[in-house]
């Protein structure tokens, strides 16, 4: 039983880290797009609020998978 529990926790930790990594990449991408959009006087609201919100949600999903 202990081995099964370790394998299950290992799988949950691995998938959680993947979610955290994907969310962090989205947050970095939204930051870069917001900064470049502000220099070109374009609309950067969707990048600032949309991608940031999606990135944060994905990061928190990963953290829940890791710590739960």
C-alpha positions in Angstrom: 0.0 0.0 0.0 2.8 2.4 0.7 4.3 1.9 -2.7 0.9 2.7 -4.4 0.6 5.9 -2.3 4.1 7.0 -3.3 3.4 6.4 -7.0 0.1 8.3 -6.8 1.8 11.2 -5.0 4.7 11.2 -7.5 2.2 11.3 -10.4 0.3 14.2 -8.8 3.4 16.1 -8.1 4.7 15.7 -11.7 1.4 16.8 -13.2 1.3 19.7 -10.7 4.7 20.9 -11.7 3.8 20.7 -15.4 0.7 23.0 -14.7 2.9 25.4 -12.7 5.4 25.6 -15.5 2.8 26.2 -18.2 1.2 28.9 -16.0 4.5 30.6 -15.4 5.2 30.6 -19.2 1.8 32.2 -19.8 2.5 34.8 -17.2 5.9 35.6 -18.7 4.3 35.8 -22.2 1.6 38.1 -21.0 4.2 40.4 -19.4 6.3 40.5 -22.5 3.3 41.2 -24.7 2.0 43.9 -22.4 5.4 45.6 -22.4 5.7 45.5 -26.2 2.1 46.5 -26.7 2.6 49.6 -24.5 5.5 50.8 -26.6 3.6 50.4 -29.8 0.5 52.2 -28.4 -1.7 49.2 -29.1 -4.4 47.7 -27.0 -2.8 45.7 -24.3 -5.8 45.0 -22.1 -6.5 41.5 -23.4 -2.9 40.5 -22.8 -2.7 42.2 -19.4 -5.9 40.9 -18.0 -6.7 37.8 -20.1 -3.4 35.9 -20.2 -2.5 36.9 -16.7 -5.8 35.6 -15.3 -5.4 32.3 -17.3 -1.8 32.0 -16.2 -2.7 32.5 -12.5 -5.5 30.0 -12.6 -3.2 27.4 -14.2 -0.5 28.0 -11.6 -3.0 27.6 -8.8 -4.4 24.4 -10.3 -0.8 23.1 -10.3 -0.2 24.1 -6.7 -3.4 22.4 -5.6 -2.3 19.2 -7.3 1.1 19.4 -5.6 -0.1 20.2 -2.1 -3.3 18.3 -1.9 
